[in-house]
Amino acid sequence: MFQNYTNKLKDNGIIIMEGGSYDRDNIEWMIKYNKPKIKPVLDRYKDTFNINTFGIIPSITIITKNE
């Protein structure tokens, strides 16, 4: 799923998404509805992309290509 978005990312493009922090992944409704965690996916791609997450709840993640 992550690659569906990153494949469309231009060299100077930016992906901005809600979520990405540990606390956001473990918020009550994420657990109640068995939603997949975002942070482990971001951690898997941290060497391939510039990934910066800001805030706790809500959190915002900004993704750009490595140069």
Buried (B, 14 or more C-beta within 10 A) or exposed (E): EBEEEBEEBEEEEEBEBEBBBEEBBEBEEBEEEEEEBBBEBBEEEEEEBEBEBEBEEEBBBBBBBEE
